[in-house]
């Protein structure tokens, strides 16, 4: 069955986009749900593959030029995706790589 994020999932993702360092407790207070709910929802978003990682945004102006060049070689482009309630996540079976419906 395809996974469709609801309002709580979207609120968690939006909160993490603003600041990926927030604790589950901070997010729960912000979106007005319990801390265990935020933790369970976050784990589900990771398990279904919607959240791959929470990564830092580095301020290159704070780094020396030599360090900047080293980081440029390993940097990935930040993509922005608008998260909406109507999104449906395509899921594939890890064993056979076939679609899960």
PDB file as gemmi writes it, atoms N, CA and C in Angstrom:
CRYST1    1.000    1.000    1.000  90.00  90.00  90.00 P 1                      
ATOM      1  N   UNK A   1       0.843  -1.172   0.000  1.00  0.00           N  
ATOM      2  CA  UNK A   1       0.000   0.000   0.000  1.00  0.00           C  
ATOM      3  C   UNK A   1       0.893   1.241   0.000  1.00  0.00           C  
ATOM      4  N   UNK A   2       0.654   2.189  -0.917  1.00  0.00           N  
ATOM      5  CA  UNK A   2       1.481   3.403  -0.966  1.00  0.00           C  
ATOM      6  C   UNK A   2       1.338   4.223   0.318  1.00  0.00           C  
ATOM      7  N   UNK A   3       2.406   4.886   0.676  1.00  0.00           N  
ATOM      8  CA  UNK A   3       2.416   5.729   1.869  1.00  0.00           C  
ATOM      9  C   UNK A   3       2.052   7.145   1.472  1.00  0.00           C  
ATOM     10  N   UNK A   4       1.104   7.738   2.166  1.00  0.00           N  
ATOM     11  CA  UNK A   4       0.708   9.114   1.900  1.00  0.00           C  
ATOM     12  C   UNK A   4       0.875   9.919   3.187  1.00  0.00           C  
ATOM     13  N   UNK A   5       1.807  10.901   3.197  1.00  0.00           N  
ATOM     14  CA  UNK A   5       2.021  11.679   4.418  1.00  0.00           C  
ATOM     15  C   UNK A   5       0.794  12.512   4.768  1.00  0.00           C  
ATOM     16  N   UNK A   6       0.515  12.621   6.070  1.00  0.00           N  
ATOM     17  CA  UNK A   6      -0.607  13.445   6.511  1.00  0.00           C  
ATOM     18  C   UNK A   6      -0.074  14.775   7.058  1.00  0.00           C  
ATOM     19  N   UNK A   7      -0.957  15.563   7.664  1.00  0.00           N  
ATOM     20  CA  UNK A   7      -0.574  16.888   8.158  1.00  0.00           C  
ATOM     21  C   UNK A   7       0.540  16.826   9.202  1.00  0.00           C  
ATOM     22  N   UNK A   8       0.509  15.814  10.060  1.00  0.00           N  
ATOM     23  CA  UNK A   8       1.543  15.686  11.095  1.00  0.00           C  
ATOM     24  C   UNK A   8       2.893  15.364  10.455  1.00  0.00           C  
ATOM     25  N   UNK A   9       2.909  14.433   9.508  1.00  0.00           N  
ATOM     26  CA  UNK A   9       4.152  14.092   8.808  1.00  0.00           C  
ATOM     27  C   UNK A   9       4.732  15.323   8.120  1.00  0.00           C  
ATOM     28  N   UNK A  10       3.886  16.074   7.457  1.00  0.00           N  
ATOM     29  CA  UNK A  10       4.329  17.270   6.738  1.00  0.00           C  
ATOM     30  C   UNK A  10       4.878  18.301   7.716  1.00  0.00           C  
ATOM     31  N   UNK A  11       4.206  18.479   8.848  1.00  0.00           N  
ATOM     32  CA  UNK A  11       4.675  19.438   9.855  1.00  0.00           C  
ATOM     33  C   UNK A  11       6.042  19.032  10.406  1.00  0.00           C  
ATOM     34  N   UNK A  12       6.256  17.743  10.622  1.00  0.00           N  
ATOM     35  CA  UNK A  12       7.549  17.257  11.112  1.00  0.00           C  
ATOM     36  C   UNK A  12       8.635  17.536  10.081  1.00  0.00           C  
ATOM     37  N   UNK A  13       8.364  17.226   8.830  1.00  0.00           N  
ATOM     38  CA  UNK A  13       9.342  17.457   7.762  1.00  0.00           C  
ATOM     39  C   UNK A  13       9.662  18.940   7.645  1.00  0.00           C  
ATOM     40  N   UNK A  14       8.639  19.792   7.657  1.00  0.00           N  
ATOM     41  CA  UNK A  14       8.862  21.233   7.543  1.00  0.00           C  
ATOM     42  C   UNK A  14       9.677  21.758   8.721  1.00  0.00           C  
ATOM     43  N   UNK A  15       9.422  21.246   9.906  1.00  0.00           N  
ATOM     44  CA  UNK A  15      10.178  21.661  11.081  1.00  0.00           C  
ATOM     45  C   UNK A  15      11.648  21.259  10.948  1.00  0.00           C  
ATOM     46  N   UNK A  16      11.894  20.050  10.464  1.00  0.00           N  
ATOM     47  CA  UNK A  16      13.272  19.591  10.289  1.00  0.00           C  
ATOM     48  C   UNK A  16      13.983  20.333   9.164  1.00  0.00           C  
ATOM     49  N   UNK A  17      13.243  20.755   8.142  1.00  0.00           N  
ATOM     50  CA  UNK A  17      13.851  21.536   7.066  1.00  0.00           C  
ATOM     51  C   UNK A  17      14.344  22.869   7.617  1.00  0.00           C  
ATOM     52  N   UNK A  18      13.559  23.475   8.509  1.00  0.00           N  
ATOM     53  CA  UNK A  18      13.965  24.749   9.111  1.00  0.00           C  
ATOM     54  C   UNK A  18      15.192  24.576   9.992  1.00  0.00           C  
ATOM     55  N   UNK A  19      15.229  23.511  10.780  1.00  0.00           N  
ATOM     56  CA  UNK A  19      16.358  23.255  11.670  1.00  0.00           C  
ATOM     57  C   UNK A  19      16.416  21.765  11.983  1.00  0.00           C  
ATOM     58  N   UNK A  20      17.310  21.063  11.320  1.00  0.00           N  
ATOM     59  CA  UNK A  20      17.435  19.623  11.488  1.00  0.00           C  
ATOM     60  C   UNK A  20      17.998  19.202  12.829  1.00  0.00           C  
ATOM     61  N   UNK A  21      18.421  20.172  13.654  1.00  0.00           N  
ATOM     62  CA  UNK A  21      18.987  19.852  14.967  1.00  0.00           C  
ATOM     63  C   UNK A  21      17.930  19.805  16.062  1.00  0.00           C  
ATOM     64  N   UNK A  22      16.692  20.121  15.736  1.00  0.00           N  
ATOM     65  CA  UNK A  22      15.635  20.139  16.753  1.00  0.00           C  
ATOM     66  C   UNK A  22      15.422  18.748  17.335  1.00  0.00           C  
ATOM     67  N   UNK A  23      15.126  18.735  18.625  1.00  0.00           N  
ATOM     68  CA  UNK A  23      14.809  17.463  19.280  1.00  0.00           C  
ATOM     69  C   UNK A  23      13.354  17.102  18.994  1.00  0.00           C  
ATOM     70  N   UNK A  24      13.022  15.841  19.237  1.00  0.00           N  
ATOM     71  CA  UNK A  24      11.627  15.423  19.070  1.00  0.00           C  
ATOM     72  C   UNK A  24      10.722  16.242  19.997  1.00  0.00           C  
ATOM     73  N   UNK A  25      11.208  16.561  21.180  1.00  0.00           N  
ATOM     74  CA  UNK A  25      10.418  17.350  22.130  1.00  0.00           C  
ATOM     75  C   UNK A  25      10.147  18.756  21.589  1.00  0.00           C  
ATOM     76  N   UNK A  26      11.172  19.387  21.005  1.00  0.00           N  
ATOM     77  CA  UNK A  26      10.977  20.725  20.437  1.00  0.00           C  
ATOM     78  C   UNK A  26       9.953  20.687  19.306  1.00  0.00           C  
ATOM     79  N   UNK A  27      10.068  19.689  18.454  1.00  0.00           N  
ATOM     80  CA  UNK A  27       9.123  19.561  17.342  1.00  0.00           C  
ATOM     81  C   UNK A  27       7.725  19.306  17.877  1.00  0.00           C  
ATOM     82  N   UNK A  28       7.605  18.463  18.900  1.00  0.00           N  
ATOM     83  CA  UNK A  28       6.278  18.148  19.445  1.00  0.00           C  
ATOM     84  C   UNK A  28       5.604  19.389  20.011  1.00  0.00           C  
ATOM     85  N   UNK A  29       6.362  20.228  20.673  1.00  0.00           N  
ATOM     86  CA  UNK A  29       5.790  21.475  21.199  1.00  0.00           C  
ATOM     87  C   UNK A  29       5.382  22.407  20.069  1.00  0.00           C  
ATOM     88  N   UNK A  30       6.196  22.446  19.028  1.00  0.00           N  
ATOM     89  CA  UNK A  30       5.927  23.327  17.890  1.00  0.00           C  
ATOM     90  C   UNK A  30       4.656  22.927  17.148  1.00  0.00           C  
ATOM     91  N   UNK A  31       4.466  21.624  16.936  1.00  0.00           N  
ATOM     92  CA  UNK A  31       3.318  21.182  16.128  1.00  0.00           C  
ATOM     93  C   UNK A  31       2.167  20.647  16.978  1.00  0.00           C  
ATOM     94  N   UNK A  32       2.352  20.703  18.310  1.00  0.00           N  
ATOM     95  CA  UNK A  32       1.286  20.368  19.268  1.00  0.00           C  
ATOM     96  C   UNK A  32       0.804  18.912  19.193  1.00  0.00           C  
ATOM     97  N   UNK A  33       1.771  17.998  19.186  1.00  0.00           N  
ATOM     98  CA  UNK A  33       1.490  16.570  19.341  1.00  0.00           C  
ATOM     99  C   UNK A  33       2.487  16.030  20.366  1.00  0.00           C  
ATOM    100  N   UNK A  34       2.296  14.814  20.828  1.00  0.00           N  
ATOM    101  CA  UNK A  34       3.186  14.265  21.853  1.00  0.00           C  
ATOM    102  C   UNK A  34       4.566  13.931  21.279  1.00  0.00           C  
ATOM    103  N   UNK A  35       5.549  13.918  22.168  1.00  0.00           N  
ATOM    104  CA  UNK A  35       6.916  13.572  21.769  1.00  0.00           C  
ATOM    105  C   UNK A  35       7.002  12.155  21.199  1.00  0.00           C  
ATOM    106  N   UNK A  36       6.362  11.135  21.822  1.00  0.00           N  
ATOM    107  CA  UNK A  36       6.402   9.799  21.227  1.00  0.00           C  
ATOM    108  C   UNK A  36       5.776   9.751  19.827  1.00  0.00           C  
ATOM    109  N   UNK A  37       4.761  10.579  19.590  1.00  0.00           N  
ATOM    110  CA  UNK A  37       4.157  10.628  18.254  1.00  0.00           C  
ATOM    111  C   UNK A  37       5.165  11.137  17.240  1.00  0.00           C  
ATOM    112  N   UNK A  38       5.885  12.208  17.588  1.00  0.00           N  
ATOM    113  CA  UNK A  38       6.894  12.758  16.676  1.00  0.00           C  
ATOM    114  C   UNK A  38       7.972  11.720  16.409  1.00  0.00           C  
ATOM    115  N   UNK A  39       8.439  11.043  17.456  1.00  0.00           N  
ATOM    116  CA  UNK A  39       9.490  10.044  17.285  1.00  0.00           C  
ATOM    117  C   UNK A  39       9.020   8.892  16.399  1.00  0.00           C  
ATOM    118  N   UNK A  40       7.824   8.404  16.645  1.00  0.00           N  
ATOM    119  CA  UNK A  40       7.295   7.290  15.845  1.00  0.00           C  
ATOM    120  C   UNK A  40       7.096   7.711  14.395  1.00  0.00           C  
ATOM    121  N   UNK A  41       6.552   8.910  14.192  1.00  0.00           N  
ATOM    122  CA  UNK A  41       6.337   9.389  12.826  1.00  0.00           C  
ATOM    123  C   UNK A  41       7.667   9.590  12.102  1.00  0.00           C  
ATOM    124  N   UNK A  42       8.667  10.149  12.794  1.00  0.00           N  
ATOM    125  CA  UNK A  42       9.983  10.347  12.196  1.00  0.00           C  
ATOM    126  C   UNK A  42      10.577   9.001  11.777  1.00  0.00           C  
ATOM    127  N   UNK A  43      10.521   8.028  12.669  1.00  0.00           N  
ATOM    128  CA  UNK A  43      11.063   6.699  12.355  1.00  0.00           C  
ATOM    129  C   UNK A  43      10.340   6.079  11.169  1.00  0.00           C  
ATOM    130  N   UNK A  44       9.033   6.275  11.084  1.00  0.00           N  
ATOM    131  CA  UNK A  44       8.280   5.754   9.945  1.00  0.00           C  
ATOM    132  C   UNK A  44       8.712   6.455   8.656  1.00  0.00           C  
ATOM    133  N   UNK A  45       8.906   7.783   8.701  1.00  0.00           N  
ATOM    134  CA  UNK A  45       9.340   8.524   7.515  1.00  0.00           C  
ATOM    135  C   UNK A  45      10.718   8.058   7.048  1.00  0.00           C  
ATOM    136  N   UNK A  46      11.578   7.712   7.992  1.00  0.00           N  
ATOM    137  CA  UNK A  46      12.897   7.175   7.641  1.00  0.00           C  
ATOM    138  C   UNK A  46      12.748   5.763   7.074  1.00  0.00           C  
ATOM    139  N   UNK A  47      11.941   4.930   7.717  1.00  0.00           N  
ATOM    140  CA  UNK A  47      11.776   3.535   7.286  1.00  0.00           C  
ATOM    141  C   UNK A  47      11.171   3.408   5.898  1.00  0.00           C  
ATOM    142  N   UNK A  48      10.242   4.295   5.535  1.00  0.00           N  
ATOM    143  CA  UNK A  48       9.658   4.219   4.191  1.00  0.00           C  
ATOM    144  C   UNK A  48      10.551   4.894   3.155  1.00  0.00           C  
ATOM    145  N   UNK A  49      11.626   5.552   3.610  1.00  0.00           N  
ATOM    146  CA  UNK A  49      12.584   6.135   2.681  1.00  0.00           C  
ATOM    147  C   UNK A  49      12.319   7.571   2.288  1.00  0.00           C  
ATOM    148  N   UNK A  50      11.319   8.215   2.880  1.00  0.00           N  
ATOM    149  CA  UNK A  50      11.040   9.606   2.525  1.00  0.00           C  
ATOM    150  C   UNK A  50      12.126  10.522   3.075  1.00  0.00           C  
ATOM    151  N   UNK A  51      12.578  10.274   4.304  1.00  0.00           N  
ATOM    152  CA  UNK A  51      13.702  11.021   4.871  1.00  0.00           C  
ATOM    153  C   UNK A  51      14.934  10.134   4.749  1.00  0.00           C  
ATOM    154  N   UNK A  52      15.902  10.585   3.958  1.00  0.00           N  
ATOM    155  CA  UNK A  52      17.142   9.827   3.781  1.00  0.00           C  
ATOM    156  C   UNK A  52      18.171  10.205   4.839  1.00  0.00           C  
ATOM    157  N   UNK A  53      18.258  11.509   5.154  1.00  0.00           N  
ATOM    158  CA  UNK A  53      19.199  11.964   6.174  1.00  0.00           C  
ATOM    159  C   UNK A  53      18.846  13.385   6.577  1.00  0.00           C  
ATOM    160  N   UNK A  54      19.393  13.800   7.684  1.00  0.00           N  
ATOM    161  CA  UNK A  54      19.307  15.190   8.116  1.00  0.00           C  
ATOM    162  C   UNK A  54      20.740  15.696   8.048  1.00  0.00           C  
ATOM    163  N   UNK A  55      21.001  16.629   7.128  1.00  0.00           N  
ATOM    164  CA  UNK A  55      22.369  17.039   6.825  1.00  0.00           C  
ATOM    165  C   UNK A  55      22.622  18.494   7.191  1.00  0.00           C  
ATOM    166  N   UNK A  56      23.861  18.819   7.529  1.00  0.00           N  
ATOM    167  CA  UNK A  56      24.190  20.214   7.847  1.00  0.00           C  
ATOM    168  C   UNK A  56      24.298  21.067   6.590  1.00  0.00           C  
ATOM    169  N   UNK A  57      24.020  22.345   6.752  1.00  0.00           N  
ATOM    170  CA  UNK A  57      24.272  23.326   5.701  1.00  0.00           C  
ATOM    171  C   UNK A  57      25.490  24.105   6.171  1.00  0.00           C  
ATOM    172  N   UNK A  58      26.547  24.050   5.401  1.00  0.00           N  
ATOM    173  CA  UNK A  58      27.825  24.613   5.821  1.00  0.00           C  
ATOM    174  C   UNK A  58      27.992  26.011   5.250  1.00  0.00           C  
ATOM    175  N   UNK A  59      28.423  26.939   6.097  1.00  0.00           N  
ATOM    176  CA  UNK A  59      28.715  28.309   5.682  1.00  0.00           C  
ATOM    177  C   UNK A  59      30.161  28.348   5.206  1.00  0.00           C  
ATOM    178  N   UNK A  60      30.361  28.354   3.889  1.00  0.00           N  
ATOM    179  CA  UNK A  60      31.708  28.309   3.316  1.00  0.00           C  
ATOM    180  C   UNK A  60      32.553  29.520   3.680  1.00  0.00           C  
ATOM    181  N   UNK A  61      31.915  30.642   3.966  1.00  0.00           N  
ATOM    182  CA  UNK A  61      32.675  31.842   4.314  1.00  0.00           C  
ATOM    183  C   UNK A  61      33.415  31.677   5.640  1.00  0.00           C  
ATOM    184  N   UNK A  62      32.996  30.722   6.451  1.00  0.00           N  
ATOM    185  CA  UNK A  62      33.647  30.479   7.735  1.00  0.00           C  
ATOM    186  C   UNK A  62      34.883  29.584   7.589  1.00  0.00           C  
ATOM    187  N   UNK A  63      35.084  29.012   6.418  1.00  0.00           N  
ATOM    188  CA  UNK A  63      36.173  28.058   6.210  1.00  0.00           C  
ATOM    189  C   UNK A  63      37.329  28.689   5.450  1.00  0.00           C  
ATOM    190  N   UNK A  64      38.507  28.165   5.677  1.00  0.00           N  
ATOM    191  CA  UNK A  64      39.659  28.579   4.894  1.00  0.00           C  
ATOM    192  C   UNK A  64      39.505  28.038   3.478  1.00  0.00           C  
ATOM    193  N   UNK A  65      40.172  28.682   2.529  1.00  0.00           N  
ATOM    194  CA  UNK A  65      40.032  28.311   1.119  1.00  0.00           C  
ATOM    195  C   UNK A  65      40.406  26.848   0.865  1.00  0.00           C  
ATOM    196  N   UNK A  66      41.457  26.369   1.515  1.00  0.00           N  
ATOM    197  CA  UNK A  66      41.895  24.981   1.329  1.00  0.00           C  
ATOM    198  C   UNK A  66      40.795  24.006   1.765  1.00  0.00           C  
ATOM    199  N   UNK A  67      40.169  24.292   2.887  1.00  0.00           N  
ATOM    200  CA  UNK A  67      39.098  23.438   3.396  1.00  0.00           C  
ATOM    201  C   UNK A  67      37.879  23.503   2.489  1.00  0.00           C  
ATOM    202  N   UNK A  68      37.576  24.698   1.953  1.00  0.00           N  
ATOM    203  CA  UNK A  68      36.452  24.851   1.028  1.00  0.00           C  
ATOM    204  C   UNK A  68      36.630  23.942  -0.177  1.00  0.00           C  
ATOM    205  N   UNK A  69      37.834  23.897  -0.728  1.00  0.00           N  
ATOM    206  CA  UNK A  69      38.085  23.068  -1.908  1.00  0.00           C  
ATOM    207  C   UNK A  69      37.912  21.582  -1.593  1.00  0.00           C  
ATOM    208  N   UNK A  70      38.339  21.172  -0.408  1.00  0.00           N  
ATOM    209  CA  UNK A  70      38.160  19.775  -0.018  1.00  0.00           C  
ATOM    210  C   UNK A  70      36.678  19.421   0.082  1.00  0.00           C  
ATOM    211  N   UNK A  71      35.890  20.329   0.640  1.00  0.00           N  
ATOM    212  CA  UNK A  71      34.459  20.074   0.788  1.00  0.00           C  
ATOM    213  C   UNK A  71      33.725  20.091  -0.546  1.00  0.00           C  
ATOM    214  N   UNK A  72      34.169  20.933  -1.477  1.00  0.00           N  
ATOM    215  CA  UNK A  72      33.508  21.011  -2.782  1.00  0.00           C  
ATOM    216  C   UNK A  72      33.545  19.674  -3.502  1.00  0.00           C  
ATOM    217  N   UNK A  73      34.591  18.909  -3.288  1.00  0.00           N  
ATOM    218  CA  UNK A  73      34.707  17.609  -3.941  1.00  0.00           C  
ATOM    219  C   UNK A  73      33.681  16.605  -3.425  1.00  0.00           C  
ATOM    220  N   UNK A  74      33.250  16.774  -2.183  1.00  0.00           N  
ATOM    221  CA  UNK A  74      32.311  15.814  -1.605  1.00  0.00           C  
ATOM    222  C   UNK A  74      30.907  16.375  -1.433  1.00  0.00           C  
ATOM    223  N   UNK A  75      30.681  17.588  -1.876  1.00  0.00           N  
ATOM    224  CA  UNK A  75      29.394  18.245  -1.668  1.00  0.00           C  
ATOM    225  C   UNK A  75      28.339  17.697  -2.620  1.00  0.00           C  
ATOM    226  N   UNK A  76      27.138  17.576  -2.116  1.00  0.00           N  
ATOM    227  CA  UNK A  76      25.999  17.228  -2.950  1.00  0.00           C  
ATOM    228  C   UNK A  76      25.109  18.447  -3.036  1.00  0.00           C  
ATOM    229  N   UNK A  77      24.419  18.598  -4.145  1.00  0.00           N  
ATOM    230  CA  UNK A  77      23.528  19.739  -4.314  1.00  0.00           C  
ATOM    231  C   UNK A  77      22.293  19.564  -3.451  1.00  0.00           C  
ATOM    232  N   UNK A  78      21.896  20.649  -2.816  1.00  0.00           N  
ATOM    233  CA  UNK A  78      20.687  20.615  -2.005  1.00  0.00           C  
ATOM    234  C   UNK A  78      19.485  20.779  -2.910  1.00  0.00           C  
ATOM    235  N   UNK A  79      18.603  19.814  -2.881  1.00  0.00           N  
ATOM    236  CA  UNK A  79      17.373  19.913  -3.654  1.00  0.00           C  
ATOM    237  C   UNK A  79      16.241  20.338  -2.745  1.00  0.00           C  
ATOM    238  N   UNK A  80      15.348  21.106  -3.280  1.00  0.00           N  
ATOM    239  CA  UNK A  80      14.199  21.500  -2.470  1.00  0.00           C  
ATOM    240  C   UNK A  80      12.955  20.884  -3.073  1.00  0.00           C  
ATOM    241  N   UNK A  81      12.181  20.256  -2.240  1.00  0.00           N  
ATOM    242  CA  UNK A  81      10.947  19.621  -2.659  1.00  0.00           C  
ATOM    243  C   UNK A  81       9.835  20.142  -1.783  1.00  0.00           C  
ATOM    244  N   UNK A  82       8.784  20.610  -2.396  1.00  0.00           N  
ATOM    245  CA  UNK A  82       7.641  21.082  -1.621  1.00  0.00           C  
ATOM    246  C   UNK A  82       6.834  19.864  -1.189  1.00  0.00           C  
ATOM    247  N   UNK A  83       6.609  19.746   0.100  1.00  0.00           N  
ATOM    248  CA  UNK A  83       5.875  18.622   0.665  1.00  0.00           C  
ATOM    249  C   UNK A  83       4.414  19.018   0.802  1.00  0.00           C  
ATOM    250  N   UNK A  84       3.530  18.207   0.239  1.00  0.00           N  
ATOM    251  CA  UNK A  84       2.099  18.488   0.341  1.00  0.00           C  
ATOM    252  C   UNK A  84       1.362  17.241   0.811  1.00  0.00           C  
ATOM    253  N   UNK A  85       0.148  17.455   1.280  1.00  0.00           N  
ATOM    254  CA  UNK A  85      -0.663  16.360   1.812  1.00  0.00           C  
ATOM    255  C   UNK A  85      -1.046  15.358   0.724  1.00  0.00           C  
ATOM    256  N   UNK A  86      -1.131  15.790  -0.524  1.00  0.00           N  
ATOM    257  CA  UNK A  86      -1.584  14.924  -1.614  1.00  0.00           C  
ATOM    258  C   UNK A  86      -0.473  14.063  -2.204  1.00  0.00           C  
ATOM    259  N   UNK A  87       0.733  14.159  -1.658  1.00  0.00           N  
ATOM    260  CA  UNK A  87       1.838  13.355  -2.176  1.00  0.00           C  
ATOM    261  C   UNK A  87       1.612  11.886  -1.851  1.00  0.00           C  
ATOM    262  N   UNK A  88       2.030  11.028  -2.757  1.00  0.00           N  
ATOM    263  CA  UNK A  88       1.982   9.585  -2.529  1.00  0.00           C  
ATOM    264  C   UNK A  88       3.385   9.056  -2.802  1.00  0.00           C  
ATOM    265  N   UNK A  89       3.919   8.301  -1.878  1.00  0.00           N  
ATOM    266  CA  UNK A  89       5.263   7.762  -1.996  1.00  0.00           C  
ATOM    267  C   UNK A  89       5.211   6.395  -2.653  1.00  0.00           C  
ATOM    268  N   UNK A  90       5.970   6.218  -3.727  1.00  0.00           N  
ATOM    269  CA  UNK A  90       6.061   4.912  -4.374  1.00  0.00           C  
ATOM    270  C   UNK A  90       6.991   4.044  -3.539  1.00  0.00           C  
ATOM    271  N   UNK A  91       6.529   2.862  -3.203  1.00  0.00           N  
ATOM    272  CA  UNK A  91       7.337   1.965  -2.386  1.00  0.00           C  
ATOM    273  C   UNK A  91       7.624   0.686  -3.160  1.00  0.00           C  
ATOM    274  N   UNK A  92       8.872   0.215  -3.051  1.00  0.00           N  
ATOM    275  CA  UNK A  92       9.274  -1.027  -3.698  1.00  0.00           C  
ATOM    276  C   UNK A  92       9.709  -2.033  -2.646  1.00  0.00           C  
ATOM    277  N   UNK A  93       9.469  -3.287  -2.950  1.00  0.00           N  
ATOM    278  CA  UNK A  93       9.881  -4.384  -2.081  1.00  0.00           C  
ATOM    279  C   UNK A  93      11.408  -4.481  -2.105  1.00  0.00           C  
ATOM    280  N   UNK A  94      12.037  -4.568  -0.924  1.00  0.00           N  
ATOM    281  CA  UNK A  94      13.489  -4.695  -0.856  1.00  0.00           C  
ATOM    282  C   UNK A  94      13.973  -6.036  -1.399  1.00  0.00           C  
ATOM    283  N   UNK A  95      13.144  -7.055  -1.323  1.00  0.00           N  
ATOM    284  CA  UNK A  95      13.536  -8.388  -1.756  1.00  0.00           C  
ATOM    285  C   UNK A  95      13.511  -8.518  -3.280  1.00  0.00           C  
ATOM    286  N   UNK A  96      12.374  -8.149  -3.895  1.00  0.00           N  
ATOM    287  CA  UNK A  96      12.236  -8.348  -5.344  1.00  0.00           C  
ATOM    288  C   UNK A  96      12.271  -7.043  -6.132  1.00  0.00           C  
ATOM    289  N   UNK A  97      12.326  -5.905  -5.445  1.00  0.00           N  
ATOM    290  CA  UNK A  97      12.332  -4.582  -6.062  1.00  0.00           C  
ATOM    291  C   UNK A  97      11.060  -4.294  -6.851  1.00  0.00           C  
ATOM    292  N   UNK A  98      10.009  -5.046  -6.591  1.00  0.00           N  
ATOM    293  CA  UNK A  98       8.721  -4.816  -7.236  1.00  0.00           C  
ATOM    294  C   UNK A  98       7.902  -3.801  -6.453  1.00  0.00           C  
ATOM    295  N   UNK A  99       6.901  -3.201  -7.101  1.00  0.00           N  
ATOM    296  CA  UNK A  99       6.087  -2.196  -6.418  1.00  0.00           C  
ATOM    297  C   UNK A  99       5.224  -2.814  -5.323  1.00  0.00           C  
ATOM    298  N   UNK A 100       5.022  -2.049  -4.256  1.00  0.00           N  
ATOM    299  CA  UNK A 100       4.118  -2.447  -3.181  1.00  0.00           C  
ATOM    300  C   UNK A 100       2.846  -1.656  -3.384  1.00  0.00           C  
ATOM    301  N   UNK A 101       1.736  -2.365  -3.551  1.00  0.00           N  
ATOM    302  CA  UNK A 101       0.485  -1.644  -3.804  1.00  0.00           C  
ATOM    303  C   UNK A 101      -0.495  -1.797  -2.682  1.00  0.00           C  
TER     304      UNK A 101                                                      
END                                                                             
